Amino acid sequence: MLLEKEYFDIWMRRLMEVLERIEQTQKPSKKPEYPVLQNGEKLYDNFDLCQMLHVSKRTLQRYRTQYGLPYQMLNQKVFYKESDVLRFIHEKMGNLQRGFNEDE
């Protein structure tokens, strides 16, 4: 069945109107909400931290066991306090930078 251009244009316009209405009624996408401690500090889980640091879950486990990344277990799930993660990164990156400077 061949459609005439006018018929096609009418149906496309209707379709676009419906899609625009649907889009307007949808709630805007929310940023991920992290659990927050009573003092306002954020807690990150393995998935969040893996994405932020661009590492695997196994690497996070190595950071915990070999390098002392602080963590908390809540309901059999691992969480990291934001301040602990920032301190860990600062300390470990500082050691790494000092190691490069000594090589020169």
Phi, psi and omega in degrees: 000128179263138179258139174284155183301318180298315180298315178299313180299319179298313181293322178294320178297316178298316180299316179296322178297316180296316180296321178295320178297317179298315181297321181290329181277345180286144176286146177295147180293137182264149172291153179300136179261123180267146174301146183235136176284170181299331180276005177091001181279140182279149173246134178248143174265181182303315183300312180300312184291323176301316180293318183292320183267353182059049178229169179272169177296325179295321178295319176299319178298319178296319177301321180291311188280317185268328187246001172076032175295118181293143179210167176228144176258123176230118182052047178061029178231140183273132176230151180235131176285141182304316181296321179295319180296314181296318179296316179301313180297316181299314181294312184289322178291325176298316178297319181295315180294321178297322179296322178291321181292327180290332181289339186283000000 
